[in-house]
Amino acid sequence: SLADKQGNFDEALAFHDHAIELDPHNPKLYAARADVYIKQGDVERAREGIKYALALDPECAEARLLRAMLMADEGDLDGAIAEYDQLVDYKWFYVDAYLARGRAYSLKGNYDRALTDYDTASKVVEDASLTFAHRAETYFRMGDYDRAIGECDSILSKQTMTPLAWIIALVTRGKSYAAKGENELAAHAFAEALRSEPYNAGM
C-alpha cells in the first residue's frame, strides 16, 4: 500500500540522515539519500542532494548517475547519454550506468545500442536478471511482443532475481499480452505484479 511505501521511504531517509550526521563529508551518502527522494517523488530535494554531493566530489559516480537519470526523465536523452558515456569510461564495470544508458537508447528508439548495453551489463553483474528485464522492455518497445513475453517468462522462471526485475518482468509481460489483444493473460500478469511482495514493499 501507499502508506507502507511511505513508511519505507521515511525509514530509509532516517537511516541516511543518521549516516550523514556521522560522516557529513561523504558524497555517496548524499547521493543515496537523493535516490530515496527520487523514489519518493521529491525531485527538488533530490536535486539539492545531488548538487551537494557533486560539490563535495565532482566525480562522484552515484551522484552523476542520478543527475543523468533526471535529465533522461525530463527528455534530455542525448545529454543523459553523454553523461553515461563518461561514467562507463571512468568506471567500466558500473552496471547501473549501462542499464540507464540502455534505457535512454531504448527511449530514443536506438534498440541495437540499448541491447548492447544490456548485454554488457549482464556480463559484469552477479545477478543479471535486471538486465534481462530491461531487455524485455526494449523488445516490447520494438513491437516484438512474443520475444518480450519469452524473455519475461525466462526471468520469472529463475530461482533468484532482484525484486525490481520481478516487477518489470510481470508488467512488461502484461503490456505485451495487452498489445497482442490477449487481455485475460494481461490482467493476470498485472494482478500478479500488484499483489507481489516487491511491489508492496515499494520496489
Backbone as CSV, one residue per row, in Angstrom:
resi,resn,N_x,N_y,N_z,CA_x,CA_y,CA_z,C_x,C_y,C_z
1,SER,0.830,-1.186,0.000,0.000,0.000,0.000,0.871,1.245,0.000
2,LEU,0.254,2.383,-0.337,0.993,3.637,-0.374,1.545,3.985,0.996
3,ALA,0.761,3.726,2.044,1.221,4.024,3.403,2.450,3.196,3.746
4,ASP,2.434,1.934,3.351,3.586,1.072,3.605,4.819,1.601,2.883
5,LYS,4.624,2.015,1.622,5.746,2.538,0.853,6.288,3.796,1.510
6,GLN,5.385,4.689,1.938,5.829,5.917,2.582,6.602,5.608,3.859
7,GLY,6.132,4.589,4.583,6.838,4.174,5.782,8.247,3.718,5.463
8,ASN,8.408,2.961,4.372,9.726,2.508,3.958,10.614,3.682,3.570
9,PHE,10.024,4.654,2.850,10.789,5.844,2.475,11.248,6.603,3.711
10,ASP,10.337,6.790,4.665,10.680,7.525,5.888,11.809,6.828,6.645
11,GLU,11.719,5.504,6.707,12.751,4.736,7.401,14.097,4.869,6.691
12,ALA,14.056,4.801,5.361,15.289,4.931,4.576,15.893,6.324,4.748
13,LEU,15.044,7.353,4.724,15.548,8.717,4.882,16.158,8.921,6.266
14,ALA,15.511,8.364,7.281,16.043,8.471,8.646,17.405,7.798,8.734
15,PHE,17.537,6.656,8.083,18.813,5.942,8.079,19.899,6.790,7.422
16,HIS,19.579,7.375,6.251,20.565,8.180,5.538,20.882,9.469,6.293
17,ASP,19.873,10.072,6.923,20.124,11.271,7.731,21.142,10.966,8.833
18,HIS,20.947,9.824,9.484,21.853,9.431,10.570,23.261,9.168,10.026
19,ALA,23.332,8.492,8.898,24.637,8.192,8.300,25.370,9.478,7.935
20,ILE,24.627,10.473,7.432,25.236,11.754,7.054,25.728,12.502,8.289
21,GLU,24.977,12.408,9.365,25.431,13.030,10.620,26.771,12.462,11.056
22,LEU,26.957,11.170,10.878,28.193,10.502,11.283,29.346,10.765,10.315
23,ASP,29.007,10.991,9.051,30.037,11.171,8.016,29.580,12.265,7.044
24,PRO,29.577,13.526,7.486,28.956,14.619,6.715,29.695,15.019,5.441
25,HIS,30.890,14.484,5.207,31.645,14.854,4.011,31.721,13.715,2.999
26,ASN,30.823,12.755,3.129,30.810,11.609,2.214,29.764,11.853,1.120
27,PRO,30.184,12.153,-0.105,29.223,12.482,-1.168,28.292,11.327,-1.520
28,LYS,28.772,10.093,-1.343,27.939,8.940,-1.695,26.694,8.865,-0.811
29,LEU,26.803,9.328,0.430,25.652,9.300,1.325,24.578,10.293,0.879
30,TYR,25.007,11.459,0.406,24.041,12.442,-0.101,23.375,11.942,-1.382
31,ALA,24.151,11.241,-2.209,23.589,10.663,-3.425,22.585,9.566,-3.084
32,ALA,22.914,8.752,-2.097,21.997,7.674,-1.694,20.694,8.251,-1.160
33,ARG,20.791,9.325,-0.386,19.572,9.954,0.116,18.778,10.586,-1.027
34,ALA,19.476,11.179,-1.990,18.805,11.761,-3.154,18.052,10.691,-3.936
35,ASP,18.620,9.484,-4.001,17.949,8.378,-4.694,16.621,8.049,-4.018
36,VAL,16.607,8.087,-2.689,15.352,7.849,-1.962,14.355,8.954,-2.268
37,TYR,14.827,10.201,-2.307,13.940,11.323,-2.637,13.312,11.140,-4.022
38,ILE,14.127,10.656,-4.981,13.600,10.427,-6.335,12.499,9.380,-6.299
39,LYS,12.750,8.276,-5.589,11.742,7.217,-5.496,10.473,7.729,-4.795
40,GLN,10.657,8.680,-3.905,9.536,9.270,-3.171,8.784,10.293,-4.018
41,GLY,9.416,10.736,-5.107,8.797,11.744,-5.968,9.179,13.164,-5.612
42,ASP,10.131,13.344,-4.695,10.564,14.674,-4.257,11.805,15.055,-5.065
43,VAL,11.576,15.482,-6.313,12.686,15.731,-7.231,13.525,16.930,-6.795
44,GLU,12.881,17.951,-6.238,13.632,19.144,-5.844,14.650,18.833,-4.744
45,ARG,14.224,18.084,-3.732,15.171,17.706,-2.686,16.267,16.799,-3.252
46,ALA,15.883,15.955,-4.190,16.875,15.089,-4.825,17.930,15.933,-5.531
47,ARG,17.490,16.956,-6.255,18.437,17.828,-6.963,19.410,18.493,-5.988
48,GLU,18.865,18.957,-4.863,19.718,19.607,-3.858,20.784,18.635,-3.348
49,GLY,20.359,17.391,-3.079,21.307,16.386,-2.600,22.359,16.054,-3.632
50,ILE,21.957,15.927,-4.893,22.898,15.632,-5.977,23.897,16.779,-6.124
51,LYS,23.372,18.000,-6.091,24.237,19.180,-6.219,25.270,19.230,-5.090
52,TYR,24.820,18.923,-3.877,25.741,18.963,-2.734,26.785,17.861,-2.837
53,ALA,26.353,16.673,-3.258,27.291,15.557,-3.422,28.366,15.909,-4.439
54,LEU,27.956,16.546,-5.539,28.917,16.892,-6.587,29.813,18.060,-6.175
55,ALA,29.334,18.898,-5.256,30.189,19.957,-4.719,31.298,19.349,-3.870
56,LEU,30.966,18.273,-3.165,31.968,17.573,-2.367,32.944,16.799,-3.248
57,ASP,32.404,16.188,-4.304,33.230,15.394,-5.217,32.615,15.429,-6.609
58,PRO,33.152,16.259,-7.520,32.585,16.368,-8.872,32.592,15.054,-9.653
59,GLU,33.408,14.090,-9.216,33.484,12.807,-9.906,32.641,11.714,-9.228
60,CYS,31.823,12.085,-8.253,31.000,11.086,-7.550,30.075,10.390,-8.552
61,ALA,30.383,9.136,-8.845,29.655,8.403,-9.889,28.174,8.256,-9.554
62,GLU,27.877,8.003,-8.280,26.478,7.798,-7.881,25.653,9.055,-8.101
63,ALA,26.222,10.214,-7.779,25.506,11.475,-7.970,25.378,11.815,-9.453
64,ARG,26.421,11.561,-10.196,26.367,11.837,-11.647,25.336,10.945,-12.332
65,LEU,25.243,9.702,-11.889,24.242,8.803,-12.455,22.840,9.333,-12.202
66,LEU,22.569,9.756,-10.967,21.243,10.278,-10.637,20.948,11.538,-11.427
67,ARG,21.943,12.410,-11.576,21.755,13.639,-12.361,21.372,13.295,-13.802
68,ALA,22.052,12.318,-14.371,21.756,11.913,-15.744,20.375,11.270,-15.854
69,MET,19.996,10.484,-14.849,18.671,9.852,-14.877,17.569,10.902,-14.843
70,LEU,17.772,11.970,-14.064,16.787,13.054,-14.049,16.746,13.759,-15.395
71,MET,17.893,13.934,-16.024,17.944,14.527,-17.363,17.130,13.687,-18.345
72,ALA,17.311,12.375,-18.282,16.583,11.478,-19.183,15.083,11.563,-18.936
73,ASP,14.696,11.605,-17.659,13.273,11.686,-17.322,12.641,12.978,-17.837
74,GLU,13.455,14.031,-17.958,12.962,15.319,-18.439,13.034,15.428,-19.957
75,GLY,13.513,14.366,-20.617,13.525,14.341,-22.073,14.858,14.655,-22.715
76,ASP,15.872,15.007,-21.907,17.195,15.291,-22.465,17.984,13.980,-22.556
77,LEU,17.579,13.138,-23.503,18.195,11.819,-23.619,19.639,11.912,-24.101
78,ASP,19.911,12.837,-25.021,21.277,12.970,-25.528,22.226,13.439,-24.430
79,GLY,21.771,14.394,-23.626,22.591,14.867,-22.514,22.858,13.764,-21.507
80,ALA,21.813,12.978,-21.226,21.963,11.865,-20.286,22.940,10.829,-20.834
81,ILE,22.817,10.514,-22.119,23.704,9.512,-22.729,25.151,9.989,-22.684
82,ALA,25.375,11.278,-22.907,26.738,11.819,-22.834,27.315,11.629,-21.428
83,GLU,26.474,11.836,-20.416,26.919,11.626,-19.028,27.212,10.149,-18.777
84,TYR,26.333,9.275,-19.265,26.556,7.833,-19.090,27.840,7.390,-19.796
85,ASP,28.114,7.977,-20.978,29.342,7.640,-21.707,30.565,7.920,-20.842
86,GLN,30.561,9.089,-20.198,31.690,9.448,-19.339,31.789,8.506,-18.141
87,LEU,30.634,8.124,-17.602,30.637,7.253,-16.429,31.212,5.879,-16.741
88,VAL,30.827,5.306,-17.870,31.326,3.964,-18.184,32.790,4.015,-18.610
89,ASP,33.240,5.163,-19.136,34.668,5.309,-19.427,35.461,5.392,-18.128
90,TYR,34.862,6.077,-17.151,35.514,6.291,-15.862,35.451,5.028,-14.995
91,LYS,34.334,4.295,-15.118,34.092,3.115,-14.291,33.453,2.052,-15.183
92,TRP,34.266,1.331,-15.922,33.751,0.450,-16.974,32.812,-0.621,-16.436
93,PHE,32.939,-0.978,-15.154,32.124,-2.046,-14.579,30.887,-1.501,-13.879
94,TYR,30.541,-0.241,-14.099,29.429,0.402,-13.400,28.107,-0.034,-14.054
95,VAL,27.558,-1.106,-13.537,26.389,-1.743,-14.147,25.218,-0.776,-14.271
96,ASP,24.961,0.016,-13.222,23.812,0.922,-13.250,23.906,1.913,-14.404
97,ALA,25.111,2.325,-14.749,25.281,3.267,-15.861,24.946,2.596,-17.189
98,TYR,25.346,1.339,-17.357,24.995,0.609,-18.580,23.471,0.434,-18.681
99,LEU,22.847,0.091,-17.563,21.394,-0.100,-17.570,20.681,1.207,-17.904
100,ALA,21.133,2.291,-17.292,20.492,3.584,-17.522,20.721,4.058,-18.955
101,ARG,21.934,3.857,-19.467,22.200,4.261,-20.847,21.388,3.414,-21.820
102,GLY,21.272,2.122,-21.514,20.447,1.263,-22.354,19.008,1.729,-22.400
103,ARG,18.493,2.132,-21.236,17.118,2.645,-21.185,16.983,3.916,-22.023
104,ALA,17.966,4.808,-21.923,17.920,6.056,-22.702,17.952,5.761,-24.197
105,TYR,18.828,4.837,-24.612,18.869,4.460,-26.027,17.542,3.843,-26.467
106,SER,16.960,3.029,-25.602,15.683,2.401,-25.933,14.599,3.448,-26.128
107,LEU,14.578,4.454,-25.242,13.588,5.527,-25.360,13.797,6.347,-26.636
108,LYS,15.040,6.431,-27.099,15.331,7.141,-28.349,14.983,6.299,-29.579
109,GLY,14.705,5.012,-29.343,14.424,4.123,-30.461,15.667,3.476,-31.036
110,ASN,16.809,3.664,-30.380,18.063,3.048,-30.823,18.200,1.705,-30.099
111,TYR,17.431,0.741,-30.571,17.294,-0.521,-29.839,18.564,-1.372,-29.862
112,ASP,19.295,-1.332,-30.973,20.526,-2.122,-31.044,21.520,-1.676,-29.979
113,ARG,21.683,-0.344,-29.810,22.603,0.162,-28.792,22.101,-0.195,-27.397
114,ALA,20.789,-0.131,-27.204,20.221,-0.487,-25.901,20.532,-1.937,-25.559
115,LEU,20.299,-2.830,-26.496,20.522,-4.255,-26.249,22.004,-4.548,-26.017
116,THR,22.871,-3.821,-26.708,24.310,-3.981,-26.490,24.683,-3.612,-25.058
117,ASP,24.111,-2.502,-24.558,24.390,-2.103,-23.178,23.875,-3.131,-22.183
118,TYR,22.701,-3.685,-22.441,22.169,-4.694,-21.532,23.027,-5.958,-21.550
119,ASP,23.519,-6.321,-22.726,24.404,-7.492,-22.816,25.696,-7.257,-22.035
120,THR,26.250,-6.043,-22.160,27.473,-5.715,-21.426,27.229,-5.774,-19.930
121,ALA,26.109,-5.189,-19.499,25.781,-5.180,-18.071,25.650,-6.597,-17.533
122,SER,25.050,-7.470,-18.323,24.823,-8.839,-17.850,26.125,-9.595,-17.625
123,LYS,27.205,-9.142,-18.263,28.492,-9.823,-18.138,29.285,-9.378,-16.918
124,VAL,28.917,-8.223,-16.349,29.709,-7.699,-15.228,28.912,-7.633,-13.927
125,VAL,27.726,-8.231,-13.913,26.905,-8.226,-12.703,26.668,-9.661,-12.258
126,GLU,26.604,-9.855,-10.965,26.412,-11.209,-10.432,25.019,-11.742,-10.757
127,ASP,23.992,-10.893,-10.553,22.613,-11.288,-10.859,22.170,-10.488,-12.072
128,ALA,22.088,-11.163,-13.224,21.783,-10.477,-14.480,20.290,-10.320,-14.732
129,SER,19.447,-10.692,-13.773,18.004,-10.668,-14.022,17.492,-9.275,-14.383
130,LEU,18.063,-8.245,-13.767,17.592,-6.890,-14.058,17.950,-6.482,-15.479
131,THR,19.118,-6.884,-15.952,19.483,-6.550,-17.330,18.550,-7.249,-18.315
132,PHE,18.178,-8.492,-18.013,17.252,-9.210,-18.888,15.862,-8.573,-18.865
133,ALA,15.467,-8.058,-17.698,14.163,-7.396,-17.585,14.131,-6.137,-18.445
134,HIS,15.210,-5.370,-18.414,15.281,-4.172,-19.263,15.316,-4.558,-20.743
135,ARG,15.959,-5.662,-21.043,15.993,-6.128,-22.430,14.574,-6.497,-22.888
136,ALA,13.808,-7.110,-22.000,12.415,-7.440,-22.339,11.615,-6.171,-22.619
137,GLU,11.847,-5.127,-21.823,11.174,-3.846,-22.063,11.514,-3.305,-23.447
138,THR,12.768,-3.461,-23.840,13.186,-2.971,-25.159,12.496,-3.756,-26.264
139,TYR,12.398,-5.064,-26.113,11.664,-5.860,-27.109,10.216,-5.382,-27.211
140,PHE,9.624,-5.025,-26.054,8.254,-4.505,-26.073,8.187,-3.213,-26.881
141,ARG,9.133,-2.295,-26.643,9.131,-1.021,-27.374,9.344,-1.239,-28.870
142,MET,10.083,-2.297,-29.217,10.324,-2.623,-30.623,9.073,-3.200,-31.283
143,GLY,8.085,-3.593,-30.470,6.893,-4.228,-31.008,7.037,-5.727,-31.160
144,ASP,8.138,-6.277,-30.637,8.382,-7.718,-30.701,7.810,-8.340,-29.417
145,TYR,6.478,-8.432,-29.374,5.798,-8.810,-28.131,6.062,-10.256,-27.728
146,ASP,6.134,-11.150,-28.700,6.387,-12.553,-28.375,7.776,-12.728,-27.753
147,ARG,8.741,-12.003,-28.299,10.093,-12.099,-27.757,10.143,-11.487,-26.352
148,ALA,9.398,-10.395,-26.154,9.340,-9.774,-24.829,8.738,-10.743,-23.815
149,ILE,7.647,-11.407,-24.207,6.998,-12.364,-23.309,7.935,-13.532,-22.996
150,GLY,8.628,-14.023,-24.017,9.565,-15.129,-23.812,10.668,-14.748,-22.843
151,GLU,11.184,-13.518,-22.980,12.232,-13.043,-22.078,11.698,-12.944,-20.650
152,CYS,10.472,-12.421,-20.510,9.857,-12.295,-19.184,9.627,-13.661,-18.555
153,ASP,9.130,-14.608,-19.347,8.907,-15.964,-18.831,10.205,-16.577,-18.329
154,SER,11.290,-16.326,-19.072,12.591,-16.854,-18.677,13.035,-16.250,-17.342
155,ILE,12.830,-14.939,-17.193,13.203,-14.261,-15.946,12.400,-14.816,-14.778
156,LEU,11.093,-14.943,-14.973,10.200,-15.348,-13.888,10.360,-16.812,-13.500
157,SER,11.027,-17.584,-14.348,11.251,-19.000,-14.028,12.504,-19.202,-13.175
158,LYS,13.289,-18.138,-13.021,14.546,-18.275,-12.278,14.284,-18.267,-10.778
159,GLN,15.148,-18.920,-10.047,15.011,-19.004,-8.590,15.456,-17.713,-7.908
160,THR,16.448,-17.057,-8.486,16.955,-15.822,-7.869,16.818,-14.671,-8.851
161,MET,16.366,-13.546,-8.349,16.275,-12.335,-9.151,16.062,-11.162,-8.211
162,THR,16.388,-9.979,-8.675,16.134,-8.803,-7.860,14.634,-8.521,-7.865
163,PRO,14.103,-7.948,-6.781,12.667,-7.630,-6.740,12.231,-6.728,-7.890
164,LEU,13.083,-5.769,-8.251,12.724,-4.856,-9.336,12.614,-5.603,-10.658
165,ALA,13.495,-6.568,-10.883,13.433,-7.361,-12.116,12.123,-8.137,-12.182
166,TRP,11.693,-8.672,-11.054,10.431,-9.413,-10.978,9.260,-8.529,-11.401
167,ILE,9.211,-7.304,-10.874,8.127,-6.380,-11.195,8.170,-5.976,-12.662
168,ILE,9.357,-5.604,-13.157,9.478,-5.190,-14.559,9.035,-6.317,-15.478
169,ALA,9.437,-7.546,-15.150,9.071,-8.689,-15.997,7.561,-8.901,-16.013
170,LEU,6.923,-8.833,-14.847,5.473,-9.032,-14.794,4.730,-7.934,-15.548
171,VAL,5.140,-6.691,-15.345,4.461,-5.571,-16.001,4.700,-5.605,-17.512
172,THR,5.927,-5.889,-17.916,6.229,-5.954,-19.354,5.480,-7.098,-20.008
173,ARG,5.379,-8.221,-19.308,4.609,-9.342,-19.857,3.142,-8.952,-19.996
174,GLY,2.622,-8.247,-18.996,1.235,-7.793,-19.072,1.010,-6.846,-20.232
175,LYS,1.910,-5.888,-20.407,1.779,-4.923,-21.505,1.873,-5.622,-22.861
176,SER,2.738,-6.627,-22.931,2.914,-7.351,-24.191,1.665,-8.162,-24.537
177,TYR,1.104,-8.827,-23.538,-0.142,-9.564,-23.781,-1.259,-8.605,-24.200
178,ALA,-1.319,-7.442,-23.533,-2.359,-6.457,-23.876,-2.199,-5.977,-25.312
179,ALA,-0.959,-5.743,-25.728,-0.696,-5.287,-27.092,-1.090,-6.340,-28.123
180,LYS,-1.011,-7.618,-27.713,-1.414,-8.712,-28.604,-2.914,-8.970,-28.573
181,GLY,-3.626,-8.243,-27.689,-5.066,-8.426,-27.563,-5.459,-9.572,-26.657
182,GLU,-4.490,-10.126,-25.933,-4.771,-11.243,-25.022,-5.009,-10.659,-23.623
183,ASN,-6.200,-10.073,-23.464,-6.488,-9.258,-22.286,-6.562,-10.059,-20.989
184,GLU,-7.019,-11.283,-21.065,-7.127,-12.094,-19.842,-5.737,-12.402,-19.280
185,LEU,-4.810,-12.764,-20.173,-3.446,-13.034,-19.738,-2.774,-11.756,-19.231
186,ALA,-3.089,-10.627,-19.874,-2.540,-9.343,-19.437,-3.029,-9.013,-18.034
187,ALA,-4.313,-9.183,-17.802,-4.896,-8.873,-16.489,-4.281,-9.748,-15.409
188,HIS,-4.031,-11.002,-15.733,-3.428,-11.921,-14.764,-2.013,-11.455,-14.402
189,ALA,-1.241,-11.032,-15.412,0.135,-10.588,-15.153,0.143,-9.325,-14.297
190,PHE,-0.757,-8.386,-14.602,-0.813,-7.146,-13.821,-1.257,-7.428,-12.381
191,ALA,-2.231,-8.325,-12.236,-2.709,-8.667,-10.891,-1.598,-9.309,-10.073
192,GLU,-0.811,-10.153,-10.706,0.300,-10.812,-10.004,1.339,-9.782,-9.574
193,ALA,1.586,-8.784,-10.427,2.540,-7.732,-10.076,2.042,-6.925,-8.884
194,LEU,0.756,-6.609,-8.868,0.202,-5.766,-7.805,0.188,-6.456,-6.445
195,ARG,0.060,-7.779,-6.446,-0.003,-8.461,-5.147,1.351,-9.032,-4.717
196,SER,2.370,-8.783,-5.515,3.682,-9.324,-5.169,4.319,-8.533,-4.039
197,GLU,5.137,-9.205,-3.268,5.820,-8.568,-2.136,6.720,-7.412,-2.578
198,PRO,7.488,-7.555,-3.688,8.342,-6.431,-4.092,7.538,-5.159,-4.347
199,TYR,6.369,-5.296,-5.011,5.558,-4.117,-5.306,5.064,-3.477,-4.007
200,ASN,4.569,-4.286,-3.111,4.016,-3.764,-1.860,5.090,-3.234,-0.919
201,ALA,6.330,-3.630,-1.186,7.442,-3.096,-0.393,7.965,-1.801,-0.962
202,GLY,7.379,-1.390,-2.104,7.780,-0.119,-2.704,8.955,-0.215,-3.628
203,MET,9.219,-1.435,-4.157,10.354,-1.587,-5.055,9.983,-1.060,-6.431
